[in-house]
């Protein structure tokens, strides 16, 4: 399968407002169903209240994200700038995958080590396997939310990771040989 060529950097990815409006509408409908369950009778009161709180909160979140429409992430020559201001450098990425059970419609980025994870932990949806605290940390990028196929986004990021490794290896080789890479 051929992947579309990567547009020039920087590539800014924003959440699609139509998709956010659809999510907000679905959550609002669920909130109304929960409110009707609260009004119906006592056996459904707790379930209805939980539904109203959860889906009402998500409705507000989707509306706020759609209103502000700030970039979710940006691909640059240095790495991936996250919505909270952190940056994941290309050299810190170990692997990029699609089709993960926690990331349907998104991609999972495996980082090389915990210091690179700690640098961006508060700025992105990040998760680790609870059974493996020593496992490399992972980040989730929501590809479908920004309107890009996850396979295409993963291929673009993988290309940059490979280019960063190749450049790093060439630089190390030329420095070890005693030659100046700038000449």
Buried (B, 14 or more C-beta within 10 A) or exposed (E): EEBEEBEEEEBBBBBBEEBBEEBBEBBBEBBBBBBEBBEEEEEBEEEBBEBBEBBBEBBBBBBEBBEEEEBBBBBBEBBBBBBEEBBBBBBBBBEBBBEEEEBEEBBBBBBBEBEBBEBBBEBBBBEBEEEEEEEBBBBBBBBBBBEBBBBBBBBBBBBBBEEBEEEEEEEEEBEEEEEEEEE
